[in-house]
């Protein structure tokens, strides 16, 4: 069984540094899910995609992605 919220955001950053990752559906259309990845050195957005509800990750999937993004920091 899986449970998903209707309106939420996952936002990750290193303390005192730039954003690393953001997933959210906080726009006017709550069925519009955004996935953004940021350069940890500059804070510049380097990836952005809009997902469908069924593609939005669970918390454990977000943690797996963060582990991959931070392996070489």
CHARMM-style PDB file with segment names, atoms N, HN, CA, C and O in Angstrom:
ATOM      1  N   UNK     1       0.844  -1.172   0.000  1.00  0.00      PROA
ATOM      2  CA  UNK     1       0.000   0.000   0.000  1.00  0.00      PROA
ATOM      3  C   UNK     1       0.894   1.241   0.000  1.00  0.00      PROA
ATOM      4  O   UNK     1       1.961   1.258   0.613  1.00  0.00      PROA
ATOM      5  N   UNK     2       0.436   2.264  -0.693  1.00  0.00      PROA
ATOM      6  HN  UNK     2      -0.431   2.250  -1.190  1.00  0.00      PROA
ATOM      7  CA  UNK     2       1.147   3.538  -0.740  1.00  0.00      PROA
ATOM      8  C   UNK     2       0.172   4.656  -0.418  1.00  0.00      PROA
ATOM      9  O   UNK     2      -1.014   4.569  -0.734  1.00  0.00      PROA
ATOM     10  N   UNK     3       0.674   5.696   0.206  1.00  0.00      PROA
ATOM     11  HN  UNK     3       1.638   5.767   0.463  1.00  0.00      PROA
ATOM     12  CA  UNK     3      -0.143   6.864   0.541  1.00  0.00      PROA
ATOM     13  C   UNK     3       0.558   8.092  -0.015  1.00  0.00      PROA
ATOM     14  O   UNK     3       1.768   8.255   0.146  1.00  0.00      PROA
ATOM     15  N   UNK     4      -0.206   8.952  -0.666  1.00  0.00      PROA
ATOM     16  HN  UNK     4      -1.189   8.820  -0.797  1.00  0.00      PROA
ATOM     17  CA  UNK     4       0.346  10.208  -1.180  1.00  0.00      PROA
ATOM     18  C   UNK     4      -0.531  11.368  -0.734  1.00  0.00      PROA
ATOM     19  O   UNK     4      -1.752  11.240  -0.643  1.00  0.00      PROA
ATOM     20  N   UNK     5       0.099  12.489  -0.462  1.00  0.00      PROA
ATOM     21  HN  UNK     5       1.091  12.592  -0.536  1.00  0.00      PROA
ATOM     22  CA  UNK     5      -0.631  13.702  -0.093  1.00  0.00      PROA
ATOM     23  C   UNK     5      -1.081  14.416  -1.358  1.00  0.00      PROA
ATOM     24  O   UNK     5      -0.589  14.118  -2.446  1.00  0.00      PROA
ATOM     25  N   UNK     6      -2.003  15.349  -1.227  1.00  0.00      PROA
ATOM     26  HN  UNK     6      -2.402  15.592  -0.343  1.00  0.00      PROA
ATOM     27  CA  UNK     6      -2.511  16.079  -2.387  1.00  0.00      PROA
ATOM     28  C   UNK     6      -1.723  17.351  -2.675  1.00  0.00      PROA
ATOM     29  O   UNK     6      -1.627  17.776  -3.826  1.00  0.00      PROA
ATOM     30  N   UNK     7      -1.167  17.949  -1.650  1.00  0.00      PROA
ATOM     31  HN  UNK     7      -1.244  17.604  -0.715  1.00  0.00      PROA
ATOM     32  CA  UNK     7      -0.436  19.197  -1.836  1.00  0.00      PROA
ATOM     33  C   UNK     7       0.789  19.179  -0.922  1.00  0.00      PROA
ATOM     34  O   UNK     7       0.667  19.191   0.303  1.00  0.00      PROA
ATOM     35  N   UNK     8       1.959  19.150  -1.536  1.00  0.00      PROA
ATOM     36  HN  UNK     8       2.058  19.140  -2.531  1.00  0.00      PROA
ATOM     37  CA  UNK     8       3.157  19.104  -0.713  1.00  0.00      PROA
ATOM     38  C   UNK     8       4.390  19.423  -1.530  1.00  0.00      PROA
ATOM     39  O   UNK     8       4.338  19.563  -2.752  1.00  0.00      PROA
ATOM     40  N   UNK     9       5.509  19.534  -0.815  1.00  0.00      PROA
ATOM     41  HN  UNK     9       5.551  19.420   0.177  1.00  0.00      PROA
ATOM     42  CA  UNK     9       6.786  19.809  -1.472  1.00  0.00      PROA
ATOM     43  C   UNK     9       7.899  19.073  -0.743  1.00  0.00      PROA
ATOM     44  O   UNK     9       7.879  18.948   0.482  1.00  0.00      PROA
ATOM     45  N   UNK    10       8.864  18.591  -1.506  1.00  0.00      PROA
ATOM     46  HN  UNK    10       8.880  18.693  -2.501  1.00  0.00      PROA
ATOM     47  CA  UNK    10      10.119  18.082  -0.973  1.00  0.00      PROA
ATOM     48  C   UNK    10      11.179  19.073  -1.416  1.00  0.00      PROA
ATOM     49  O   UNK    10      11.361  19.294  -2.613  1.00  0.00      PROA
ATOM     50  N   UNK    11      11.878  19.670  -0.465  1.00  0.00      PROA
ATOM     51  HN  UNK    11      11.731  19.491   0.507  1.00  0.00      PROA
ATOM     52  CA  UNK    11      12.913  20.648  -0.786  1.00  0.00      PROA
ATOM     53  C   UNK    11      14.160  20.253  -0.004  1.00  0.00      PROA
ATOM     54  O   UNK    11      14.114  20.118   1.219  1.00  0.00      PROA
ATOM     55  N   UNK    12      15.279  20.068  -0.711  1.00  0.00      PROA
ATOM     56  HN  UNK    12      15.317  20.178  -1.704  1.00  0.00      PROA
ATOM     57  CA  UNK    12      16.507  19.626  -0.061  1.00  0.00      PROA
ATOM     58  C   UNK    12      17.655  20.578  -0.374  1.00  0.00      PROA
ATOM     59  O   UNK    12      17.792  21.063  -1.497  1.00  0.00      PROA
ATOM     60  N   UNK    13      18.473  20.834   0.637  1.00  0.00      PROA
ATOM     61  HN  UNK    13      18.361  20.440   1.550  1.00  0.00      PROA
ATOM     62  CA  UNK    13      19.660  21.654   0.481  1.00  0.00      PROA
ATOM     63  C   UNK    13      20.663  21.251   1.548  1.00  0.00      PROA
ATOM     64  O   UNK    13      20.320  20.623   2.550  1.00  0.00      PROA
ATOM     65  N   UNK    14      21.885  21.622   1.311  1.00  0.00      PROA
ATOM     66  HN  UNK    14      22.163  22.133   0.498  1.00  0.00      PROA
ATOM     67  CA  UNK    14      22.930  21.420   2.308  1.00  0.00      PROA
ATOM     68  C   UNK    14      22.904  22.644   3.214  1.00  0.00      PROA
ATOM     69  O   UNK    14      22.832  23.762   2.703  1.00  0.00      PROA
ATOM     70  N   UNK    15      22.957  22.485   4.531  1.00  0.00      PROA
ATOM     71  HN  UNK    15      23.015  21.577   4.946  1.00  0.00      PROA
ATOM     72  CA  UNK    15      22.915  23.639   5.435  1.00  0.00      PROA
ATOM     73  C   UNK    15      23.957  24.695   5.064  1.00  0.00      PROA
ATOM     74  O   UNK    15      25.137  24.388   4.887  1.00  0.00      PROA
ATOM     75  N   UNK    16      23.505  25.926   4.951  1.00  0.00      PROA
ATOM     76  HN  UNK    16      22.547  26.175   5.094  1.00  0.00      PROA
ATOM     77  CA  UNK    16      24.384  27.034   4.610  1.00  0.00      PROA
ATOM     78  C   UNK    16      24.776  27.095   3.148  1.00  0.00      PROA
ATOM     79  O   UNK    16      25.627  27.900   2.770  1.00  0.00      PROA
ATOM     80  N   UNK    17      24.166  26.253   2.315  1.00  0.00      PROA
ATOM     81  HN  UNK    17      23.475  25.599   2.622  1.00  0.00      PROA
ATOM     82  CA  UNK    17      24.506  26.220   0.896  1.00  0.00      PROA
ATOM     83  C   UNK    17      23.238  26.339   0.055  1.00  0.00      PROA
ATOM     84  O   UNK    17      22.174  26.698   0.561  1.00  0.00      PROA
ATOM     85  N   UNK    18      23.366  26.035  -1.229  1.00  0.00      PROA
ATOM     86  HN  UNK    18      24.229  25.743  -1.640  1.00  0.00      PROA
ATOM     87  CA  UNK    18      22.266  26.177  -2.178  1.00  0.00      PROA
ATOM     88  C   UNK    18      21.311  24.983  -2.146  1.00  0.00      PROA
ATOM     89  O   UNK    18      21.603  23.938  -1.564  1.00  0.00      PROA
ATOM     90  N   UNK    19      20.164  25.178  -2.794  1.00  0.00      PROA
ATOM     91  HN  UNK    19      19.927  26.026  -3.267  1.00  0.00      PROA
ATOM     92  CA  UNK    19      19.224  24.077  -2.981  1.00  0.00      PROA
ATOM     93  C   UNK    19      19.874  22.963  -3.795  1.00  0.00      PROA
ATOM     94  O   UNK    19      20.757  23.213  -4.615  1.00  0.00      PROA
ATOM     95  N   UNK    20      19.429  21.736  -3.558  1.00  0.00      PROA
ATOM     96  HN  UNK    20      18.711  21.533  -2.891  1.00  0.00      PROA
ATOM     97  CA  UNK    20      19.869  20.591  -4.345  1.00  0.00      PROA
ATOM     98  C   UNK    20      18.736  20.041  -5.200  1.00  0.00      PROA
ATOM     99  O   UNK    20      18.936  19.669  -6.356  1.00  0.00      PROA
ATOM    100  N   UNK    21      17.542  19.997  -4.609  1.00  0.00      PROA
ATOM    101  HN  UNK    21      17.380  20.299  -3.670  1.00  0.00      PROA
ATOM    102  CA  UNK    21      16.433  19.284  -5.233  1.00  0.00      PROA
ATOM    103  C   UNK    21      15.121  19.866  -4.744  1.00  0.00      PROA
ATOM    104  O   UNK    21      14.995  20.257  -3.584  1.00  0.00      PROA
ATOM    105  N   UNK    22      14.149  19.920  -5.636  1.00  0.00      PROA
ATOM    106  HN  UNK    22      14.252  19.602  -6.579  1.00  0.00      PROA
ATOM    107  CA  UNK    22      12.812  20.364  -5.238  1.00  0.00      PROA
ATOM    108  C   UNK    22      11.775  19.602  -6.051  1.00  0.00      PROA
ATOM    109  O   UNK    22      11.850  19.538  -7.278  1.00  0.00      PROA
ATOM    110  N   UNK    23      10.821  19.037  -5.357  1.00  0.00      PROA
ATOM    111  HN  UNK    23      10.760  19.089  -4.361  1.00  0.00      PROA
ATOM    112  CA  UNK    23       9.625  18.451  -5.962  1.00  0.00      PROA
ATOM    113  C   UNK    23       8.445  19.178  -5.328  1.00  0.00      PROA
ATOM    114  O   UNK    23       8.414  19.353  -4.109  1.00  0.00      PROA
ATOM    115  N   UNK    24       7.481  19.600  -6.126  1.00  0.00      PROA
ATOM    116  HN  UNK    24       7.506  19.458  -7.115  1.00  0.00      PROA
ATOM    117  CA  UNK    24       6.309  20.236  -5.515  1.00  0.00      PROA
ATOM    118  C   UNK    24       5.135  20.296  -6.488  1.00  0.00      PROA
ATOM    119  O   UNK    24       5.288  20.150  -7.701  1.00  0.00      PROA
ATOM    120  N   UNK    25       3.969  20.515  -5.911  1.00  0.00      PROA
ATOM    121  HN  UNK    25       3.844  20.634  -4.926  1.00  0.00      PROA
ATOM    122  CA  UNK    25       2.760  20.763  -6.705  1.00  0.00      PROA
ATOM    123  C   UNK    25       2.032  21.969  -6.117  1.00  0.00      PROA
ATOM    124  O   UNK    25       0.814  21.937  -5.943  1.00  0.00      PROA
ATOM    125  N   UNK    26       2.759  23.006  -5.817  1.00  0.00      PROA
ATOM    126  HN  UNK    26       3.749  23.032  -5.958  1.00  0.00      PROA
ATOM    127  CA  UNK    26       2.222  24.163  -5.116  1.00  0.00      PROA
ATOM    128  C   UNK    26       1.751  25.280  -6.037  1.00  0.00      PROA
ATOM    129  O   UNK    26       1.526  26.402  -5.584  1.00  0.00      PROA
ATOM    130  N   UNK    27       1.601  24.987  -7.309  1.00  0.00      PROA
ATOM    131  HN  UNK    27       1.783  24.076  -7.677  1.00  0.00      PROA
ATOM    132  CA  UNK    27       1.061  25.973  -8.246  1.00  0.00      PROA
ATOM    133  C   UNK    27      -0.460  25.942  -8.187  1.00  0.00      PROA
ATOM    134  O   UNK    27      -1.045  25.130  -7.470  1.00  0.00      PROA
ATOM    135  N   UNK    28      -1.084  26.812  -8.929  1.00  0.00      PROA
ATOM    136  HN  UNK    28      -0.609  27.472  -9.512  1.00  0.00      PROA
ATOM    137  CA  UNK    28      -2.547  26.894  -8.967  1.00  0.00      PROA
ATOM    138  C   UNK    28      -3.168  25.548  -9.334  1.00  0.00      PROA
ATOM    139  O   UNK    28      -4.173  25.142  -8.749  1.00  0.00      PROA
ATOM    140  N   UNK    29      -2.573  24.866 -10.293  1.00  0.00      PROA
ATOM    141  HN  UNK    29      -1.757  25.196 -10.768  1.00  0.00      PROA
ATOM    142  CA  UNK    29      -3.056  23.544 -10.712  1.00  0.00      PROA
ATOM    143  C   UNK    29      -2.311  22.482  -9.905  1.00  0.00      PROA
ATOM    144  O   UNK    29      -1.142  22.207 -10.176  1.00  0.00      PROA
ATOM    145  N   UNK    30      -2.974  21.888  -8.921  1.00  0.00      PROA
ATOM    146  HN  UNK    30      -3.923  22.112  -8.700  1.00  0.00      PROA
ATOM    147  CA  UNK    30      -2.324  20.913  -8.048  1.00  0.00      PROA
ATOM    148  C   UNK    30      -2.025  19.589  -8.753  1.00  0.00      PROA
ATOM    149  O   UNK    30      -1.405  18.707  -8.159  1.00  0.00      PROA
ATOM    150  N   UNK    31      -2.447  19.436  -9.985  1.00  0.00      PROA
ATOM    151  HN  UNK    31      -2.952  20.152 -10.468  1.00  0.00      PROA
ATOM    152  CA  UNK    31      -2.089  18.251 -10.761  1.00  0.00      PROA
ATOM    153  C   UNK    31      -0.853  18.505 -11.616  1.00  0.00      PROA
ATOM    154  O   UNK    31      -0.496  17.676 -12.453  1.00  0.00      PROA
ATOM    155  N   UNK    32      -0.205  19.637 -11.412  1.00  0.00      PROA
ATOM    156  HN  UNK    32      -0.496  20.311 -10.732  1.00  0.00      PROA
ATOM    157  CA  UNK    32       1.030  19.980 -12.114  1.00  0.00      PROA
ATOM    158  C   UNK    32       2.180  19.805 -11.122  1.00  0.00      PROA
ATOM    159  O   UNK    32       2.355  20.614 -10.211  1.00  0.00      PROA
ATOM    160  N   UNK    33       2.951  18.753 -11.308  1.00  0.00      PROA
ATOM    161  HN  UNK    33       2.809  18.096 -12.048  1.00  0.00      PROA
ATOM    162  CA  UNK    33       4.022  18.390 -10.389  1.00  0.00      PROA
ATOM    163  C   UNK    33       5.374  18.762 -10.992  1.00  0.00      PROA
ATOM    164  O   UNK    33       5.692  18.363 -12.112  1.00  0.00      PROA
ATOM    165  N   UNK    34       6.157  19.519 -10.251  1.00  0.00      PROA
ATOM    166  HN  UNK    34       5.898  19.843  -9.341  1.00  0.00      PROA
ATOM    167  CA  UNK    34       7.449  19.995 -10.743  1.00  0.00      PROA
ATOM    168  C   UNK    34       8.591  19.254 -10.062  1.00  0.00      PROA
ATOM    169  O   UNK    34       8.543  18.967  -8.866  1.00  0.00      PROA
ATOM    170  N   UNK    35       9.614  18.952 -10.844  1.00  0.00      PROA
ATOM    171  HN  UNK    35       9.653  19.185 -11.815  1.00  0.00      PROA
ATOM    172  CA  UNK    35      10.835  18.320 -10.365  1.00  0.00      PROA
ATOM    173  C   UNK    35      11.976  19.196 -10.836  1.00  0.00      PROA
ATOM    174  O   UNK    35      12.142  19.413 -12.036  1.00  0.00      PROA
ATOM    175  N   UNK    36      12.763  19.702  -9.900  1.00  0.00      PROA
ATOM    176  HN  UNK    36      12.628  19.525  -8.925  1.00  0.00      PROA
ATOM    177  CA  UNK    36      13.870  20.593 -10.232  1.00  0.00      PROA
ATOM    178  C   UNK    36      15.135  20.104  -9.536  1.00  0.00      PROA
ATOM    179  O   UNK    36      15.097  19.652  -8.391  1.00  0.00      PROA
ATOM    180  N   UNK    37      16.248  20.201 -10.243  1.00  0.00      PROA
ATOM    181  HN  UNK    37      16.279  20.568 -11.173  1.00  0.00      PROA
ATOM    182  CA  UNK    37      17.551  19.880  -9.683  1.00  0.00      PROA
ATOM    183  C   UNK    37      18.433  21.105  -9.856  1.00  0.00      PROA
ATOM    184  O   UNK    37      18.398  21.767 -10.893  1.00  0.00      PROA
ATOM    185  N   UNK    38      19.229  21.404  -8.824  1.00  0.00      PROA
ATOM    186  HN  UNK    38      19.257  20.866  -7.981  1.00  0.00      PROA
ATOM    187  CA  UNK    38      20.062  22.596  -8.811  1.00  0.00      PROA
ATOM    188  C   UNK    38      21.533  22.222  -8.703  1.00  0.00      PROA
ATOM    189  O   UNK    38      21.885  21.212  -8.094  1.00  0.00      PROA
ATOM    190  N   UNK    39      22.382  23.041  -9.296  1.00  0.00      PROA
ATOM    191  HN  UNK    39      22.097  23.862  -9.791  1.00  0.00      PROA
ATOM    192  CA  UNK    39      23.820  22.879  -9.155  1.00  0.00      PROA
ATOM    193  C   UNK    39      24.188  23.231  -7.712  1.00  0.00      PROA
ATOM    194  O   UNK    39      23.903  24.344  -7.270  1.00  0.00      PROA
ATOM    195  N   UNK    40      24.810  22.317  -6.969  1.00  0.00      PROA
ATOM    196  HN  UNK    40      25.041  21.413  -7.328  1.00  0.00      PROA
ATOM    197  CA  UNK    40      25.107  22.582  -5.560  1.00  0.00      PROA
ATOM    198  C   UNK    40      26.143  23.683  -5.338  1.00  0.00      PROA
ATOM    199  O   UNK    40      26.209  24.253  -4.249  1.00  0.00      PROA
ATOM    200  N   UNK    41      26.941  23.987  -6.342  1.00  0.00      PROA
ATOM    201  HN  UNK    41      26.888  23.523  -7.227  1.00  0.00      PROA
ATOM    202  CA  UNK    41      27.970  25.017  -6.200  1.00  0.00      PROA
ATOM    203  C   UNK    41      27.409  26.407  -6.486  1.00  0.00      PROA
ATOM    204  O   UNK    41      27.685  27.352  -5.747  1.00  0.00      PROA
ATOM    205  N   UNK    42      26.617  26.536  -7.560  1.00  0.00      PROA
ATOM    206  HN  UNK    42      26.393  25.769  -8.160  1.00  0.00      PROA
ATOM    207  CA  UNK    42      26.131  27.860  -7.982  1.00  0.00      PROA
ATOM    208  C   UNK    42      24.684  28.133  -7.578  1.00  0.00      PROA
ATOM    209  O   UNK    42      24.272  29.292  -7.518  1.00  0.00      PROA
ATOM    210  N   UNK    43      23.902  27.077  -7.299  1.00  0.00      PROA
ATOM    211  HN  UNK    43      24.236  26.136  -7.348  1.00  0.00      PROA
ATOM    212  CA  UNK    43      22.483  27.246  -7.006  1.00  0.00      PROA
ATOM    213  C   UNK    43      21.632  27.382  -8.256  1.00  0.00      PROA
ATOM    214  O   UNK    43      20.414  27.538  -8.169  1.00  0.00      PROA
ATOM    215  N   UNK    44      22.269  27.323  -9.420  1.00  0.00      PROA
ATOM    216  HN  UNK    44      23.258  27.196  -9.491  1.00  0.00      PROA
ATOM    217  CA  UNK    44      21.548  27.450 -10.686  1.00  0.00      PROA
ATOM    218  C   UNK    44      20.709  26.199 -10.958  1.00  0.00      PROA
ATOM    219  O   UNK    44      21.164  25.074 -10.746  1.00  0.00      PROA
ATOM    220  N   UNK    45      19.484  26.412 -11.429  1.00  0.00      PROA
ATOM    221  HN  UNK    45      19.115  27.326 -11.601  1.00  0.00      PROA
ATOM    222  CA  UNK    45      18.634  25.282 -11.811  1.00  0.00      PROA
ATOM    223  C   UNK    45      19.229  24.628 -13.057  1.00  0.00      PROA
ATOM    224  O   UNK    45      19.450  25.294 -14.069  1.00  0.00      PROA
ATOM    225  N   UNK    46      19.485  23.322 -12.979  1.00  0.00      PROA
ATOM    226  HN  UNK    46      19.305  22.781 -12.158  1.00  0.00      PROA
ATOM    227  CA  UNK    46      20.091  22.623 -14.107  1.00  0.00      PROA
ATOM    228  C   UNK    46      19.146  21.607 -14.741  1.00  0.00      PROA
ATOM    229  O   UNK    46      19.451  21.042 -15.791  1.00  0.00      PROA
ATOM    230  N   UNK    47      18.005  21.377 -14.107  1.00  0.00      PROA
ATOM    231  HN  UNK    47      17.757  21.836 -13.254  1.00  0.00      PROA
ATOM    232  CA  UNK    47      17.038  20.429 -14.653  1.00  0.00      PROA
ATOM    233  C   UNK    47      15.649  20.797 -14.144  1.00  0.00      PROA
ATOM    234  O   UNK    47      15.473  21.135 -12.974  1.00  0.00      PROA
ATOM    235  N   UNK    48      14.662  20.728 -15.044  1.00  0.00      PROA
ATOM    236  HN  UNK    48      14.805  20.454 -15.995  1.00  0.00      PROA
ATOM    237  CA  UNK    48      13.272  20.988 -14.663  1.00  0.00      PROA
ATOM    238  C   UNK    48      12.371  20.161 -15.568  1.00  0.00      PROA
ATOM    239  O   UNK    48      12.515  20.151 -16.790  1.00  0.00      PROA
ATOM    240  N   UNK    49      11.450  19.479 -14.934  1.00  0.00      PROA
ATOM    241  HN  UNK    49      11.333  19.487 -13.941  1.00  0.00      PROA
ATOM    242  CA  UNK    49      10.443  18.752 -15.697  1.00  0.00      PROA
ATOM    243  C   UNK    49       9.118  18.837 -14.960  1.00  0.00      PROA
ATOM    244  O   UNK    49       9.076  19.028 -13.745  1.00  0.00      PROA
ATOM    245  N   UNK    50       8.038  18.693 -15.717  1.00  0.00      PROA
ATOM    246  HN  UNK    50       8.073  18.539 -16.704  1.00  0.00      PROA
ATOM    247  CA  UNK    50       6.699  18.635 -15.127  1.00  0.00      PROA
ATOM    248  C   UNK    50       6.231  17.194 -15.217  1.00  0.00      PROA
ATOM    249  O   UNK    50       6.267  16.573 -16.279  1.00  0.00      PROA
ATOM    250  N   UNK    51       5.795  16.683 -14.087  1.00  0.00      PROA
ATOM    251  HN  UNK    51       5.766  17.188 -13.224  1.00  0.00      PROA
ATOM    252  CA  UNK    51       5.390  15.290 -13.977  1.00  0.00      PROA
ATOM    253  C   UNK    51       3.881  15.164 -13.851  1.00  0.00      PROA
ATOM    254  O   UNK    51       3.193  16.125 -13.505  1.00  0.00      PROA
ATOM    255  N   UNK    52       3.381  13.983 -14.130  1.00  0.00      PROA
ATOM    256  HN  UNK    52       3.940  13.203 -14.411  1.00  0.00      PROA
ATOM    257  CA  UNK    52       1.989  13.658 -13.859  1.00  0.00      PROA
ATOM    258  C   UNK    52       1.896  13.116 -12.436  1.00  0.00      PROA
ATOM    259  O   UNK    52       2.900  12.696 -11.863  1.00  0.00      PROA
ATOM    260  N   UNK    53       0.712  13.126 -11.877  1.00  0.00      PROA
ATOM    261  HN  UNK    53      -0.104  13.467 -12.343  1.00  0.00      PROA
ATOM    262  CA  UNK    53       0.514  12.681 -10.510  1.00  0.00      PROA
ATOM    263  C   UNK    53       1.106  11.289 -10.266  1.00  0.00      PROA
ATOM    264  O   UNK    53       1.742  11.062  -9.237  1.00  0.00      PROA
ATOM    265  N   UNK    54       0.905  10.374 -11.186  1.00  0.00      PROA
ATOM    266  HN  UNK    54       0.389  10.558 -12.022  1.00  0.00      PROA
ATOM    267  CA  UNK    54       1.393   9.000 -11.006  1.00  0.00      PROA
ATOM    268  C   UNK    54       2.914   8.914 -11.020  1.00  0.00      PROA
ATOM    269  O   UNK    54       3.475   7.913 -10.575  1.00  0.00      PROA
ATOM    270  N   UNK    55       3.596   9.951 -11.527  1.00  0.00      PROA
ATOM    271  HN  UNK    55       3.141  10.764 -11.889  1.00  0.00      PROA
ATOM    272  CA  UNK    55       5.053   9.968 -11.585  1.00  0.00      PROA
ATOM    273  C   UNK    55       5.689  10.596 -10.345  1.00  0.00      PROA
ATOM    274  O   UNK    55       6.899  10.485 -10.151  1.00  0.00      PROA
ATOM    275  N   UNK    56       4.898  11.246  -9.515  1.00  0.00      PROA
ATOM    276  HN  UNK    56       3.915  11.337  -9.672  1.00  0.00      PROA
ATOM    277  CA  UNK    56       5.448  11.943  -8.354  1.00  0.00      PROA
ATOM    278  C   UNK    56       6.022  10.917  -7.385  1.00  0.00      PROA
ATOM    279  O   UNK    56       5.350   9.935  -7.068  1.00  0.00      PROA
ATOM    280  N   UNK    57       7.240  11.118  -6.910  1.00  0.00      PROA
ATOM    281  HN  UNK    57       7.785  11.916  -7.167  1.00  0.00      PROA
ATOM    282  CA  UNK    57       7.907  10.088  -6.112  1.00  0.00      PROA
ATOM    283  C   UNK    57       7.409  10.017  -4.677  1.00  0.00      PROA
ATOM    284  O   UNK    57       6.843  10.970  -4.141  1.00  0.00      PROA
ATOM    285  N   UNK    58       7.634   8.874  -4.084  1.00  0.00      PROA
ATOM    286  HN  UNK    58       8.094   8.100  -4.520  1.00  0.00      PROA
ATOM    287  CA  UNK    58       7.418   8.723  -2.649  1.00  0.00      PROA
ATOM    288  C   UNK    58       8.637   9.313  -1.938  1.00  0.00      PROA
ATOM    289  O   UNK    58       9.650   9.603  -2.575  1.00  0.00      PROA
ATOM    290  N   UNK    59       8.539   9.489  -0.633  1.00  0.00      PROA
ATOM    291  HN  UNK    59       7.716   9.254  -0.116  1.00  0.00      PROA
ATOM    292  CA  UNK    59       9.638  10.075   0.126  1.00  0.00      PROA
ATOM    293  C   UNK    59      10.910   9.228   0.010  1.00  0.00      PROA
ATOM    294  O   UNK    59      12.002   9.775  -0.137  1.00  0.00      PROA
ATOM    295  N   UNK    60      10.780   7.919   0.074  1.00  0.00      PROA
ATOM    296  HN  UNK    60       9.892   7.474   0.194  1.00  0.00      PROA
ATOM    297  CA  UNK    60      11.966   7.066  -0.024  1.00  0.00      PROA
ATOM    298  C   UNK    60      12.633   7.202  -1.400  1.00  0.00      PROA
ATOM    299  O   UNK    60      13.858   7.112  -1.494  1.00  0.00      PROA
ATOM    300  N   UNK    61      11.865   7.414  -2.449  1.00  0.00      PROA
ATOM    301  HN  UNK    61      10.870   7.487  -2.373  1.00  0.00      PROA
ATOM    302  CA  UNK    61      12.440   7.620  -3.781  1.00  0.00      PROA
ATOM    303  C   UNK    61      13.195   8.946  -3.860  1.00  0.00      PROA
ATOM    304  O   UNK    61      14.228   9.041  -4.523  1.00  0.00      PROA
ATOM    305  N   UNK    62      12.673   9.964  -3.182  1.00  0.00      PROA
ATOM    306  HN  UNK    62      11.833   9.887  -2.643  1.00  0.00      PROA
ATOM    307  CA  UNK    62      13.365  11.257  -3.131  1.00  0.00      PROA
ATOM    308  C   UNK    62      14.689  11.101  -2.390  1.00  0.00      PROA
ATOM    309  O   UNK    62      15.701  11.660  -2.814  1.00  0.00      PROA
ATOM    310  N   UNK    63      14.697  10.355  -1.297  1.00  0.00      PROA
ATOM    311  HN  UNK    63      13.875   9.901  -0.953  1.00  0.00      PROA
ATOM    312  CA  UNK    63      15.933  10.125  -0.548  1.00  0.00      PROA
ATOM    313  C   UNK    63      16.958   9.373  -1.390  1.00  0.00      PROA
ATOM    314  O   UNK    63      18.150   9.673  -1.329  1.00  0.00      PROA
ATOM    315  N   UNK    64      16.505   8.402  -2.171  1.00  0.00      PROA
ATOM    316  HN  UNK    64      15.536   8.158  -2.221  1.00  0.00      PROA
ATOM    317  CA  UNK    64      17.412   7.685  -3.078  1.00  0.00      PROA
ATOM    318  C   UNK    64      18.023   8.635  -4.103  1.00  0.00      PROA
ATOM    319  O   UNK    64      19.219   8.560  -4.389  1.00  0.00      PROA
ATOM    320  N   UNK    65      17.207   9.526  -4.654  1.00  0.00      PROA
ATOM    321  HN  UNK    65      16.237   9.587  -4.422  1.00  0.00      PROA
ATOM    322  CA  UNK    65      17.712  10.494  -5.637  1.00  0.00      PROA
ATOM    323  C   UNK    65      18.725  11.440  -4.995  1.00  0.00      PROA
ATOM    324  O   UNK    65      19.750  11.756  -5.599  1.00  0.00      PROA
ATOM    325  N   UNK    66      18.442  11.891  -3.777  1.00  0.00      PROA
ATOM    326  HN  UNK    66      17.609  11.634  -3.286  1.00  0.00      PROA
ATOM    327  CA  UNK    66      19.374  12.773  -3.075  1.00  0.00      PROA
ATOM    328  C   UNK    66      20.707  12.085  -2.806  1.00  0.00      PROA
ATOM    329  O   UNK    66      21.766  12.705  -2.899  1.00  0.00      PROA
ATOM    330  N   UNK    67      20.645  10.820  -2.479  1.00  0.00      PROA
ATOM    331  HN  UNK    67      19.784  10.316  -2.404  1.00  0.00      PROA
ATOM    332  CA  UNK    67      21.888  10.079  -2.253  1.00  0.00      PROA
ATOM    333  C   UNK    67      22.726  10.070  -3.520  1.00  0.00      PROA
ATOM    334  O   UNK    67      23.937  10.287  -3.460  1.00  0.00      PROA
ATOM    335  N   UNK    68      22.109   9.826  -4.656  1.00  0.00      PROA
ATOM    336  HN  UNK    68      21.125   9.650  -4.704  1.00  0.00      PROA
ATOM    337  CA  UNK    68      22.839   9.839  -5.930  1.00  0.00      PROA
ATOM    338  C   UNK    68      23.412  11.227  -6.234  1.00  0.00      PROA
ATOM    339  O   UNK    68      24.550  11.353  -6.688  1.00  0.00      PROA
ATOM    340  N   UNK    69      22.612  12.265  -5.977  1.00  0.00      PROA
ATOM    341  HN  UNK    69      21.688  12.162  -5.608  1.00  0.00      PROA
ATOM    342  CA  UNK    69      23.057  13.631  -6.276  1.00  0.00      PROA
ATOM    343  C   UNK    69      24.213  14.081  -5.395  1.00  0.00      PROA
ATOM    344  O   UNK    69      25.008  14.927  -5.804  1.00  0.00      PROA
ATOM    345  N   UNK    70      24.317  13.530  -4.194  1.00  0.00      PROA
ATOM    346  HN  UNK    70      23.671  12.844  -3.861  1.00  0.00      PROA
ATOM    347  CA  UNK    70      25.324  14.018  -3.243  1.00  0.00      PROA
ATOM    348  C   UNK    70      26.521  13.078  -3.083  1.00  0.00      PROA
ATOM    349  O   UNK    70      27.400  13.350  -2.266  1.00  0.00      PROA
ATOM    350  N   UNK    71      26.573  12.016  -3.818  1.00  0.00      PROA
ATOM    351  HN  UNK    71      25.859  11.795  -4.482  1.00  0.00      PROA
ATOM    352  CA  UNK    71      27.678  11.056  -3.671  1.00  0.00      PROA
ATOM    353  C   UNK    71      29.043  11.679  -3.906  1.00  0.00      PROA
ATOM    354  O   UNK    71      30.014  11.278  -3.264  1.00  0.00      PROA
ATOM    355  N   UNK    72      29.143  12.633  -4.791  1.00  0.00      PROA
ATOM    356  HN  UNK    72      28.355  12.959  -5.312  1.00  0.00      PROA
ATOM    357  CA  UNK    72      30.445  13.206  -5.137  1.00  0.00      PROA
ATOM    358  C   UNK    72      30.669  14.599  -4.571  1.00  0.00      PROA
ATOM    359  O   UNK    72      31.575  15.303  -5.016  1.00  0.00      PROA
ATOM    360  N   UNK    73      29.868  15.008  -3.605  1.00  0.00      PROA
ATOM    361  HN  UNK    73      29.131  14.435  -3.244  1.00  0.00      PROA
ATOM    362  CA  UNK    73      30.064  16.357  -3.023  1.00  0.00      PROA
ATOM    363  C   UNK    73      31.115  16.334  -1.945  1.00  0.00      PROA
ATOM    364  OT1 UNK    73      31.411  17.370  -1.349  1.00  0.00      PROA
TER     365      UNK     73
END
